[in-house]
Amino acid sequence: MQVCTAGSLDKKFILDLYLEAFPPEERKQFSLIERKAAMGSMEILVLREGKKRVGLAITAFEDELVLLDYFAIAPEYRGMGYGTDAFLLLRELYSDRRFFLEIEEPEDGAPNQEDRLRRKKFYLRNGMEETGIRIVLFGVDMEILSAAGTVLTFEKCEKLYRELLGPMYTEMVKLR
């Protein structure tokens, strides 16, 4: 498994998987992601196994923090261990920073509650832990998980969100 910076030949794969894997209410405009990547505050990565593109990861940076903003494995490769391999490589790649991510709150009665619980178990099994930080992001109740042993506060995350979202921040991110 390799984690590589996405090139122009990867764009269609990345965009198609991004649109398939994430609900519209949780997606940023892809042009914003591309702009931030060009500025160096985000990174668009393709996950490869040999010559096969198996997934994507999009990260955002601020000082010592790195947010795994989007992470997905292509449908035809799910359940084959690629997600675990890729996630552990990402953790290693960013081991010098405070690594965190958001997941949809696995609340009772959610339309995709089983998926939410499965995702949370995946991340906890692969070295993430609960921070107790809960936010509303783009109108969706989210929980923040961080790499085991990482001390993380909402104030630290808030700085990254402000940089990432600019003036939209105050409308898009709320502490719960």
C-alpha positions in Angstrom: 0.0 0.0 0.0 1.2 3.5 -0.9 0.0 7.0 0.0 0.8 9.4 -2.8 0.0 13.0 -3.7 -2.7 12.9 -6.3 -1.7 14.0 -9.7 -3.8 15.2 -12.7 -4.4 11.6 -13.9 -6.0 10.8 -10.5 -8.5 13.7 -10.5 -11.4 11.8 -12.0 -11.0 8.9 -9.6 -10.6 11.2 -6.6 -13.6 13.3 -7.6 -15.9 10.3 -8.4 -15.0 8.6 -5.1 -15.5 11.9 -3.1 -19.0 12.3 -4.6 -19.9 8.7 -4.0 -18.5 8.3 -0.5 -19.6 11.5 1.2 -23.2 12.9 1.6 -23.7 16.3 0.0 -24.2 18.1 3.4 -20.7 16.9 4.5 -18.8 17.9 1.3 -16.8 21.0 0.8 -16.7 22.5 -2.7 -13.9 20.5 -4.3 -12.6 23.7 -5.8 -12.0 25.0 -2.3 -10.0 21.8 -1.5 -8.0 22.2 -4.6 -7.2 25.9 -3.8 -6.2 25.0 -0.2 -4.0 22.2 -1.6 -2.3 24.6 -4.0 -1.7 26.9 -1.0 -0.2 24.1 1.0 -2.8 24.0 3.8 -4.4 20.8 2.5 -3.3 17.7 0.7 -5.2 15.5 -1.7 -3.8 11.9 -1.6 -4.5 8.8 -3.6 -4.2 5.4 -1.9 -2.6 2.8 -4.2 -2.0 -0.9 -4.1 0.4 -1.5 -6.9 -1.1 0.2 -9.9 -4.6 0.1 -8.5 -6.2 3.2 -7.1 -8.0 1.9 -4.0 -8.9 5.1 -2.1 -8.5 8.7 -1.2 -7.4 10.8 1.8 -7.7 14.6 2.1 -5.9 16.3 4.9 -5.8 19.8 6.3 -3.0 21.4 8.3 -2.6 24.1 10.9 0.6 24.4 13.0 1.1 21.0 14.7 -2.4 19.7 13.8 -3.5 17.5 10.9 -7.1 16.8 10.2 -8.0 13.7 8.2 -10.9 15.6 6.5 -12.0 12.9 4.1 -11.0 9.2 3.9 -12.6 6.6 1.6 -11.9 3.3 0.0 -13.4 2.6 -3.4 -16.5 0.4 -3.2 -14.9 -2.5 -5.0 -12.1 -2.7 -2.5 -14.0 -2.3 0.8 -13.8 -5.1 3.3 -10.5 -6.3 2.0 -8.2 -4.7 4.5 -7.1 -1.7 2.4 -8.8 0.7 4.7 -6.8 -0.5 7.7 -3.5 -0.6 5.8 -4.1 2.9 4.4 -5.2 4.4 7.7 -2.2 3.1 9.5 0.1 4.5 6.8 -1.6 7.9 7.2 -1.1 7.8 11.0 2.6 7.0 10.4 2.9 9.7 7.8 1.6 12.3 10.2 3.1 10.9 13.4 4.9 14.2 14.1 1.6 16.1 14.3 -1.6 15.9 16.4 -3.7 13.8 14.1 -7.5 13.9 14.4 -10.7 13.4 12.4 -14.5 13.8 12.7 -17.1 11.1 12.5 -20.9 11.4 12.4 -22.3 11.0 15.9 -23.5 7.4 16.1 -26.8 8.5 17.7 -29.8 6.2 18.2 -32.3 6.5 15.3 -29.9 7.9 12.8 -30.8 6.6 9.3 -27.3 5.1 8.9 -26.6 4.2 12.5 -25.0 0.9 11.7 -22.5 2.6 9.3 -21.7 5.2 11.9 -21.1 2.6 14.6 -18.9 0.5 12.2 -16.8 3.6 11.3 -16.3 4.5 14.9 -15.2 1.0 15.8 -12.8 1.0 12.8 -11.1 4.1 14.0 -11.0 3.1 17.7 -9.6 -0.3 16.7 -6.9 1.5 14.6 -5.5 3.7 17.4 -7.9 6.6 17.6 -9.6 7.6 20.9 -12.6 9.7 21.9 -11.8 13.3 22.9 -15.2 14.2 24.3 -15.3 17.1 21.7 -18.6 17.2 19.9 -19.4 19.8 17.2 -22.0 20.6 14.7 -20.2 20.8 11.3 -22.2 21.9 8.3 -25.3 21.1 10.3 -24.3 17.5 11.1 -23.6 16.3 14.7 -20.0 15.1 14.7 -17.6 13.7 17.2 -13.9 14.3 17.1 -11.5 11.4 17.6 -7.7 11.9 17.9 -4.6 9.6 17.8 -4.2 7.7 21.0 -2.3 9.8 23.6 -2.9 13.1 21.8 -4.1 16.0 23.9 -6.6 17.9 21.9 -9.0 20.8 22.8 -11.7 22.4 20.8 -9.7 25.7 20.8 -6.9 23.9 19.0 -9.3 22.5 16.4 -11.0 25.8 16.1 -7.9 27.5 14.8 -7.6 24.9 12.0 -11.3 25.2 11.1 -11.0 29.0 10.9 -8.0 28.7 8.5 -9.7 26.0 6.5 -13.2 27.6 6.1 -12.3 31.3 6.4 -15.3 33.6 6.9 -17.7 30.6 6.6 -16.3 29.3 9.8 -18.8 31.0 12.2 -21.7 29.6 10.3 -20.3 26.1 9.7 -18.8 25.0 13.0 -20.4 25.0 16.4 -19.3 23.4 19.7 -22.1 21.2 21.2 
